[in-house]
């Protein structure tokens, strides 16, 4: 079987490794990716039913497909996020970015201790801590 498979791809075998040939054999749509953030954004948004994971892409160095769910959400300032969350920020349509929130993004307000520089989400808005507090009070 492998010999027949290789014989069918004799002309193009030198261009692709075995994983890439397997992807081609699956007959899935393959989209061109030029490495730009706008093309990646468009591919991710067009595949939003798969959790913003891009589909199979063909670039100058080969054909690629995500091996797992990237866990990326679309940025929405009215939604709570916390450290480690990944978002596709498309607010600047010319320069979209995938961002990972750092340790100072603390998610939903819980009345805990917060430190200067922390970002906390409460009642649909983000708040920025300007000072350290041992326990925050909500009035």
Secondary structure, DSSP 8 states (H G I E B T S, - for coil): -HHHHHHHTTTTGGG--HHHHHHHHTT---EE--S-HHHHHHHHHHTGGGTT----EEETTEEE--SS---EEE--TTS--BTT-EEEE-SSTTS-EEEE--TTEEEE--S--B-TT-EEEETTEEEE--S-BSS----
